[in-house]
Amino acid sequence: MKKVILAVAVLMSSISHASENAKSFFDEYTKLGSNFDVKVASLYANDAKIHSYRVYPHGKERQMEITGEQWKVLVQRVMPLAKMKNDKSTFKNIAIKPEGNGYKIKAHRYSEKKCYTDKGYYMLLKRTEKGQLEIVEELSLIHISEPTRPRL
C-alpha cells in the first residue's frame, strides 16, 4: 500500500512539474509578445496550424489558417507595426491541461487596442525530439470594429 501511495505521489509530482514547464513556456510567450520581440516566432513549429477567425461589424465571418512557417515570416513583418500601434494582448483565466504528449493552454485573450476579449483562445504544445516545447496549434478570434467616424 505504501508503494502505491508513493508511486501516485511521484506521478502527481511529475505532472505538476511538467505543467509548470508549460506555464513557464506560456509566461515566456506572453513576455516576448508584450515586448514586441520577434523571437516569439521561434516558439512555433514550422508545421503548426494557426487558426484565425475574424468577425466583421456586419456579422460576416472569415476563417484563415496558415502554417507556423508562414506565421514566422508574418511576425517578422508585422511586429514593428504592432509595436508602433501598441497592439498588445493580455491573458487571464489561464488553464493548462495535459493533452496527448503535450499540453492545451486555454485563456481569455484581451486585445488592448481593439478592446475585446477572445474567450475561445487556445494553443497546443508538443515536445520536439529534443524535449523542448513548441506551439503546434493556436486559435484566436478577432473582432473587427467599425472605423470611428470623425465628428463634424
Backbone as CSV, one residue per row, in Angstrom:
resi,resn,N_x,N_y,N_z,CA_x,CA_y,CA_z,C_x,C_y,C_z
1,MET,0.827,-1.194,0.000,0.000,0.000,0.000,0.870,1.256,0.000
2,LYS,1.951,1.242,0.798,2.842,2.406,0.856,3.491,2.644,-0.500
3,LYS,3.814,1.546,-1.226,4.431,1.679,-2.540,3.470,2.328,-3.530
4,VAL,2.192,1.971,-3.446,1.180,2.546,-4.340,1.034,4.038,-4.054
5,ILE,0.974,4.408,-2.786,0.855,5.817,-2.413,2.086,6.590,-2.877
6,LEU,3.259,6.000,-2.703,4.488,6.646,-3.138,4.499,6.816,-4.665
7,ALA,4.077,5.785,-5.393,4.038,5.850,-6.856,3.079,6.942,-7.326
8,VAL,1.917,7.036,-6.685,0.940,8.076,-7.029,1.517,9.459,-6.723
9,ALA,2.187,9.609,-5.605,2.797,10.893,-5.229,3.867,11.305,-6.234
10,VAL,4.687,10.348,-6.653,5.735,10.640,-7.642,5.101,11.042,-8.967
11,LEU,4.054,10.321,-9.397,3.356,10.636,-10.639,2.743,12.029,-10.581
12,MET,2.078,12.347,-9.484,1.455,13.673,-9.331,2.513,14.764,-9.335
13,SER,3.647,14.505,-8.711,4.740,15.478,-8.675,5.285,15.723,-10.077
14,SER,5.440,14.660,-10.875,5.970,14.835,-12.232,4.969,15.551,-13.117
15,ILE,3.667,15.291,-12.952,2.638,16.005,-13.713,2.649,17.473,-13.336
16,SER,2.756,17.763,-12.052,2.801,19.148,-11.583,4.018,19.860,-12.152
17,HIS,5.190,19.189,-12.127,6.418,19.784,-12.657,6.276,20.036,-14.157
18,ALA,5.699,19.100,-14.882,5.530,19.263,-16.325,4.583,20.418,-16.635
19,SER,3.506,20.551,-15.852,2.584,21.668,-16.046,3.279,22.991,-15.775
20,GLU,4.166,23.013,-14.785,4.949,24.219,-14.507,5.823,24.552,-15.705
21,ASN,6.366,23.510,-16.359,7.150,23.696,-17.566,6.308,24.386,-18.644
22,ALA,5.069,23.940,-18.820,4.155,24.537,-19.787,3.809,25.966,-19.366
23,LYS,3.650,26.193,-18.076,3.361,27.550,-17.582,4.545,28.465,-17.855
24,SER,5.756,27.992,-17.620,6.948,28.790,-17.913,7.022,29.123,-19.401
25,PHE,6.680,28.156,-20.242,6.659,28.372,-21.687,5.665,29.482,-22.025
26,PHE,4.452,29.384,-21.463,3.412,30.385,-21.746,3.823,31.758,-21.205
27,ASP,4.451,31.778,-20.039,4.945,33.049,-19.489,5.957,33.688,-20.435
28,GLU,6.839,32.882,-21.011,7.832,33.382,-21.961,7.144,33.896,-23.228
29,TYR,6.145,33.159,-23.682,5.358,33.558,-24.860,4.721,34.934,-24.634
30,THR,4.072,35.129,-23.496,3.410,36.409,-23.220,4.425,37.531,-23.028
31,LYS,5.553,37.221,-22.416,6.598,38.230,-22.213,7.148,38.702,-23.555
32,LEU,7.485,37.764,-24.427,8.007,38.129,-25.746,6.976,38.929,-26.541
33,GLY,5.731,38.503,-26.484,4.670,39.226,-27.186,4.473,40.632,-26.656
34,SER,4.467,40.786,-25.353,4.276,42.105,-24.733,5.428,43.051,-25.033
35,ASN,6.610,42.477,-25.257,7.788,43.287,-25.579,7.998,43.437,-27.091
36,PHE,7.042,42.953,-27.871,7.111,43.022,-29.334,8.413,42.414,-29.855
37,ASP,8.805,41.322,-29.247,10.049,40.641,-29.595,9.763,39.586,-30.665
38,VAL,10.397,39.711,-31.819,10.160,38.768,-32.916,10.597,37.347,-32.569
39,LYS,11.335,37.175,-31.484,11.741,35.833,-31.063,10.524,34.974,-30.689
40,VAL,9.373,35.610,-30.475,8.159,34.850,-30.172,7.865,33.861,-31.304
41,ALA,8.248,34.204,-32.522,8.002,33.327,-33.677,8.750,32.001,-33.554
42,SER,9.882,32.013,-32.854,10.673,30.787,-32.711,9.992,29.748,-31.818
43,LEU,8.924,30.130,-31.132,8.207,29.202,-30.259,7.235,28.307,-31.040
44,TYR,7.057,28.585,-32.327,6.124,27.838,-33.169,6.846,26.776,-33.988
45,ALA,6.222,25.615,-34.100,6.711,24.577,-35.006,6.475,25.045,-36.434
46,ASN,7.347,24.683,-37.349,7.157,25.070,-38.752,5.845,24.547,-39.316
47,ASP,5.417,23.365,-38.860,4.179,22.783,-39.368,2.972,23.073,-38.478
48,ALA,3.110,24.047,-37.575,1.988,24.423,-36.702,0.811,24.896,-37.548
49,LYS,-0.377,24.756,-36.988,-1.599,25.244,-37.630,-2.082,26.451,-36.834
50,ILE,-2.078,27.598,-37.472,-2.523,28.829,-36.837,-3.889,29.155,-37.416
51,HIS,-4.927,29.090,-36.567,-6.303,29.362,-36.982,-6.703,30.748,-36.494
52,SER,-7.301,31.508,-37.395,-7.792,32.829,-37.035,-9.200,32.979,-37.588
53,TYR,-10.107,33.370,-36.734,-11.478,33.640,-37.150,-11.726,35.125,-36.958
54,ARG,-12.124,35.775,-38.030,-12.410,37.208,-37.966,-13.910,37.404,-38.053
55,VAL,-14.433,38.270,-37.196,-15.846,38.614,-37.199,-15.936,40.106,-37.505
56,TYR,-16.608,40.432,-38.593,-16.721,41.809,-39.044,-17.974,42.465,-38.474
57,PRO,-18.033,43.802,-38.466,-19.142,44.524,-37.832,-20.533,44.122,-38.313
58,HIS,-20.672,43.740,-39.568,-21.994,43.406,-40.093,-22.283,41.917,-40.023
59,GLY,-21.507,41.192,-39.212,-21.771,39.782,-38.985,-21.025,38.819,-39.887
60,LYS,-20.364,39.318,-40.916,-19.617,38.432,-41.808,-18.453,37.827,-41.038
61,GLU,-18.211,36.540,-41.287,-17.108,35.842,-40.628,-16.139,35.319,-41.681
62,ARG,-14.867,35.310,-41.322,-13.848,34.806,-42.235,-12.874,33.944,-41.448
63,GLN,-12.568,32.790,-41.989,-11.637,31.870,-41.353,-10.335,31.865,-42.146
64,MET,-9.220,31.878,-41.409,-7.921,31.828,-42.058,-7.078,30.790,-41.323
65,GLU,-6.320,30.024,-42.074,-5.384,29.075,-41.465,-4.062,29.187,-42.205
66,ILE,-2.980,29.339,-41.431,-1.649,29.378,-42.012,-0.749,28.440,-41.216
67,THR,0.390,28.122,-41.800,1.337,27.237,-41.125,2.234,28.050,-40.188
68,GLY,2.917,27.354,-39.315,3.880,28.009,-38.439,4.975,28.694,-39.234
69,GLU,5.382,28.078,-40.326,6.419,28.672,-41.175,5.941,30.005,-41.762
70,GLN,4.699,30.038,-42.239,4.131,31.281,-42.764,3.979,32.321,-41.645
71,TRP,3.578,31.849,-40.465,3.391,32.735,-39.313,4.713,33.397,-38.925
72,LYS,5.783,32.633,-38.957,7.102,33.175,-38.595,7.496,34.327,-39.508
73,VAL,7.231,34.185,-40.803,7.526,35.257,-41.763,6.638,36.466,-41.475
74,LEU,5.364,36.217,-41.229,4.413,37.298,-40.952,4.788,38.066,-39.689
75,VAL,5.170,37.362,-38.637,5.559,38.005,-37.379,6.735,38.956,-37.616
76,GLN,7.705,38.527,-38.395,8.863,39.373,-38.700,8.430,40.683,-39.365
77,ARG,7.416,40.609,-40.213,6.963,41.796,-40.949,6.058,42.703,-40.130
78,VAL,5.155,42.116,-39.328,4.136,42.947,-38.664,4.488,43.375,-37.243
79,MET,5.476,42.749,-36.625,5.800,43.103,-35.236,6.182,44.581,-35.085
80,PRO,6.976,45.164,-35.988,7.266,46.595,-35.839,6.006,47.464,-35.909
81,LEU,5.061,47.114,-36.769,3.802,47.852,-36.865,2.983,47.693,-35.587
82,ALA,2.934,46.473,-35.062,2.213,46.230,-33.803,2.821,47.066,-32.683
83,LYS,4.139,47.170,-32.680,4.811,47.974,-31.648,4.439,49.450,-31.785
84,MET,4.431,49.955,-33.025,4.066,51.358,-33.252,2.653,51.648,-32.754
85,LYS,1.752,50.687,-32.919,0.357,50.867,-32.527,0.087,50.420,-31.092
86,ASN,1.127,49.903,-30.422,1.000,49.355,-29.066,-0.135,48.323,-29.003
87,ASP,-0.159,47.449,-30.000,-1.201,46.428,-30.137,-0.818,45.191,-29.327
88,LYS,-1.196,45.202,-28.047,-0.842,44.121,-27.120,-2.066,43.287,-26.753
89,SER,-1.778,42.081,-26.325,-2.806,41.218,-25.750,-2.371,40.821,-24.348
90,THR,-3.342,40.737,-23.453,-3.085,40.214,-22.119,-3.952,38.973,-21.944
91,PHE,-3.536,38.113,-21.032,-4.212,36.831,-20.859,-4.658,36.652,-19.413
92,LYS,-5.889,36.159,-19.238,-6.436,35.851,-17.913,-7.125,34.496,-17.979
93,ASN,-7.490,33.984,-16.823,-8.179,32.687,-16.727,-7.426,31.606,-17.499
94,ILE,-6.139,31.539,-17.263,-5.268,30.594,-17.955,-5.437,29.203,-17.357
95,ALA,-5.711,28.232,-18.217,-5.862,26.840,-17.788,-4.928,25.970,-18.617
96,ILE,-4.110,25.181,-17.937,-3.154,24.307,-18.610,-3.510,22.859,-18.265
97,LYS,-3.732,22.062,-19.312,-4.084,20.657,-19.098,-3.239,19.776,-20.002
98,PRO,-2.753,18.644,-19.462,-2.038,17.696,-20.317,-2.955,17.195,-21.429
99,GLU,-2.395,17.057,-22.616,-3.163,16.522,-23.743,-2.195,15.761,-24.645
100,GLY,-2.414,14.462,-24.766,-1.511,13.637,-25.563,-0.104,13.733,-24.992
101,ASN,0.868,14.006,-25.859,2.241,14.151,-25.372,2.606,15.632,-25.194
102,GLY,1.599,16.443,-24.902,1.833,17.873,-24.711,0.803,18.486,-23.791
103,TYR,0.424,19.714,-24.107,-0.493,20.475,-23.247,-1.417,21.319,-24.093
104,LYS,-2.592,21.557,-23.542,-3.521,22.519,-24.131,-3.624,23.667,-23.144
105,ILE,-3.371,24.865,-23.636,-3.472,26.063,-22.804,-4.647,26.875,-23.327
106,LYS,-5.624,27.084,-22.470,-6.775,27.922,-22.798,-6.670,29.193,-21.972
107,ALA,-7.134,30.285,-22.543,-7.087,31.556,-21.816,-8.084,32.528,-22.431
108,HIS,-8.412,33.552,-21.662,-9.166,34.677,-22.195,-8.118,35.692,-22.643
109,ARG,-8.073,35.944,-23.935,-7.093,36.880,-24.508,-7.778,38.216,-24.725
110,TYR,-7.260,39.244,-24.078,-7.833,40.586,-24.202,-6.953,41.426,-25.124
111,SER,-7.530,41.953,-26.191,-6.827,42.842,-27.104,-7.002,44.265,-26.583
112,GLU,-5.912,44.847,-26.123,-5.978,46.190,-25.552,-6.343,47.228,-26.606
113,LYS,-5.827,47.080,-27.809,-6.098,48.053,-28.865,-7.536,47.937,-29.371
114,LYS,-8.014,46.724,-29.530,-9.346,46.517,-30.090,-10.434,46.415,-29.017
115,CYS,-10.019,46.385,-27.766,-10.939,46.376,-26.614,-11.973,45.249,-26.669
116,TYR,-11.504,44.024,-26.836,-12.416,42.887,-26.762,-11.679,41.698,-26.172
117,THR,-12.460,40.759,-25.662,-11.908,39.551,-25.065,-12.267,38.344,-25.919
118,ASP,-11.255,37.593,-26.270,-11.399,36.343,-27.014,-11.429,35.215,-25.980
119,LYS,-12.615,34.690,-25.700,-12.754,33.637,-24.689,-12.509,32.239,-25.250
120,GLY,-12.285,32.137,-26.558,-12.049,30.840,-27.184,-10.584,30.570,-27.491
121,TYR,-9.695,31.470,-27.060,-8.277,31.336,-27.380,-7.703,30.042,-26.790
122,TYR,-6.874,29.370,-27.584,-6.102,28.242,-27.054,-4.846,28.030,-27.879
123,MET,-3.898,27.331,-27.286,-2.724,26.848,-28.001,-2.440,25.424,-27.553
124,LEU,-1.909,24.625,-28.480,-1.479,23.270,-28.169,0.044,23.239,-28.223
125,LEU,0.638,22.641,-27.200,2.091,22.489,-27.128,2.446,21.020,-27.242
126,LYS,3.515,20.743,-27.947,4.064,19.380,-28.038,5.564,19.481,-27.837
127,ARG,6.160,18.364,-27.452,7.610,18.319,-27.274,8.284,17.921,-28.584
128,THR,9.397,18.564,-28.855,10.200,18.204,-30.019,10.987,16.937,-29.667
129,GLU,11.724,16.410,-30.628,12.572,15.246,-30.360,13.627,15.556,-29.310
130,LYS,13.996,16.825,-29.205,14.978,17.249,-28.206,14.345,17.545,-26.849
131,GLY,13.012,17.387,-26.758,12.320,17.586,-25.483,11.843,19.003,-25.220
132,GLN,12.048,19.915,-26.178,11.604,21.292,-25.999,10.129,21.412,-26.371
133,LEU,9.414,22.281,-25.665,8.026,22.543,-26.018,7.976,23.515,-27.191
134,GLU,6.971,23.327,-28.058,6.726,24.269,-29.143,5.231,24.296,-29.436
135,ILE,4.783,25.394,-30.003,3.371,25.560,-30.344,3.108,24.822,-31.655
136,VAL,2.123,23.920,-31.625,1.765,23.178,-32.835,0.386,23.567,-33.359
137,GLU,-0.372,24.291,-32.531,-1.680,24.776,-32.970,-2.069,25.957,-32.104
138,GLU,-2.745,26.926,-32.724,-3.216,28.103,-31.987,-4.492,28.593,-32.654
139,LEU,-5.433,29.018,-31.846,-6.687,29.554,-32.355,-6.969,30.885,-31.689
140,SER,-7.347,31.867,-32.499,-7.758,33.156,-31.942,-8.950,33.692,-32.718
141,LEU,-9.766,34.454,-32.014,-10.945,35.094,-32.586,-10.670,36.587,-32.594
142,ILE,-10.842,37.198,-33.751,-10.548,38.618,-33.896,-11.818,39.349,-34.309
143,HIS,-12.210,40.334,-33.521,-13.359,41.175,-33.847,-12.852,42.418,-34.552
144,ILE,-13.391,42.665,-35.723,-13.037,43.866,-36.471,-14.140,44.883,-36.214
145,SER,-13.774,45.999,-35.591,-14.786,47.012,-35.280,-14.914,48.000,-36.433
146,GLU,-16.046,48.686,-36.437,-16.260,49.704,-37.457,-15.330,50.876,-37.187
147,PRO,-14.845,51.492,-38.244,-13.992,52.660,-38.024,-14.784,53.780,-37.368
148,THR,-14.118,54.499,-36.509,-14.756,55.630,-35.839,-14.836,56.784,-36.815
149,ARG,-16.030,57.349,-36.941,-16.215,58.486,-37.848,-15.897,59.778,-37.123
150,PRO,-15.190,60.657,-37.802,-14.881,61.941,-37.153,-16.136,62.769,-36.965
151,ARG,-16.181,63.515,-35.884,-17.324,64.415,-35.639,-17.175,65.650,-36.516
152,LEU,-18.277,66.100,-37.035,-18.270,67.305,-37.883,-18.670,68.536,-37.115
